[in-house]
Amino acid sequence: MDEYIIQKNEKRCTGCLRCELACSEVYTKLFAPVKAKIQITTKGDGFQIEFNDECRECGICADHCFYDAIEKKAKETKG
């Protein structure tokens, strides 16, 4: 399995919750954002992106983000 680093840019987040839906569907087989490993919450007049301790950094959330608020970058390997 490829390893990624997930980078977030909260200024680009629109709060659409596609990332939460994708994550929950992949890991629970349900469209249940409350069960996602990523949570989007309001913060002021924008949004905050947070990952819980169970996040595997698989990048499914980044794959479904139309706004590049979440991006996956390949981990650099030393050697």
C-alpha positions in Angstrom: 0.0 0.0 0.0 1.3 3.4 -0.9 1.9 5.8 2.0 0.7 9.4 1.8 0.9 12.5 3.8 -2.4 14.3 3.9 -2.2 18.1 3.7 -5.1 20.4 4.3 -5.9 24.0 3.3 -8.9 25.0 5.3 -9.2 28.3 3.4 -10.3 26.3 0.4 -12.8 24.1 2.2 -16.5 24.8 1.3 -18.0 22.5 3.9 -19.6 20.2 1.2 -18.7 17.1 3.3 -17.8 14.9 0.3 -14.7 13.9 2.2 -16.7 12.7 5.2 -19.1 10.8 3.0 -16.3 9.1 1.1 -14.4 8.1 4.2 -17.4 6.8 6.0 -18.6 4.8 3.0 -15.1 3.2 2.5 -14.6 2.2 6.1 -18.2 1.5 7.3 -20.1 0.8 4.1 -22.5 3.5 5.1 -22.9 7.1 4.1 -22.6 8.3 7.7 -20.4 11.4 8.1 -20.4 11.0 11.9 -18.5 7.7 11.5 -15.8 9.2 9.2 -12.2 9.5 10.3 -12.3 13.1 9.1 -14.6 15.8 10.5 -15.5 19.1 9.0 -16.7 21.7 11.5 -17.5 25.4 11.2 -14.9 27.8 12.5 -15.8 31.5 12.4 -16.9 32.1 8.8 -15.0 29.1 7.5 -14.4 25.5 8.1 -12.0 23.4 10.2 -10.7 20.0 8.9 -9.7 17.5 11.6 -8.7 13.9 11.5 -9.3 11.5 14.4 -6.7 9.0 15.7 -8.1 6.2 13.5 -7.2 8.0 10.3 -4.9 5.9 8.2 -4.0 8.7 5.8 -5.3 6.6 2.9 -6.2 9.7 0.9 -9.8 8.8 0.0 -10.9 12.2 1.4 -8.4 14.0 -0.9 -9.6 11.9 -3.9 -13.1 13.3 -3.4 -12.3 16.9 -2.6 -13.1 19.1 -5.6 -11.6 22.2 -4.0 -8.1 21.0 -3.1 -8.8 21.7 0.5 -7.4 18.2 1.2 -4.5 16.8 -0.9 -2.5 13.7 -0.6 1.3 13.8 -1.2 3.5 10.7 -1.6 5.6 10.2 1.5 9.3 10.6 0.7 11.3 7.6 1.5 14.9 7.8 2.6 17.5 5.6 1.1 
